[in-house]
Amino acid sequence: MSFDIYRFFCFAGLAVIGGGILVSALRFRGREGERYSLLNHFISELGEVGVTPGARVFNLSLILGGGLMLPYIVGLGIQFRSVLGWLGTATGLTATAGVISVGIFPMNNLDPHVKAAQTYFRAGLVMVLLFGLAIIFQPAERRCIPQAVNLLCLPAFAVYA
């Protein structure tokens, strides 16, 4: 299978999640009627059922978007064909399970929500590190991801950290 089909799943998953965040943020009204702000709210508040009208859109976008990302994560492992690539895939699948679980368990169900969010952020951090290393150490004769992509790994790593 061409890697282009895997990229489609990546961009489709990101678009679904990004669209869900945008719609939910625009419809957000906090407990005191305030609008959503990255400076004053956790992103998970967008999915708090019963508090904001866009909660179901946010939660569904995490579930659907996370599901769409699964083939892309597996495709990266297939493309790299290396220990670092497969370790990145394993942690990427764990991170994806975490983001799907955040959608299943919104903030209204705090204990499983916190566990899901921690799984997502911690596994996502390790995933970015492992895929970044897989990019650096891929053999020149089998290079599937340009080295310049690692410039994107740095801000992603910082966000997860």
Secondary structure, 3 states (H helix, E strand, C coil): CCHHHHHHHHHHHHHHHHHHHHHHHHHCCCCCCCCCCCCCCCHHHHHCCCCCCCHHHHHHHHHHHHHHHHHHHHHHHHHHCCHHHHHHHHHHHHHHHHHHHHHHCCCCCHHHHHHHHHHHHHHHHHHHHHHHHHHHCCCHHHCCCCHHHHHHHHHHHHHHC
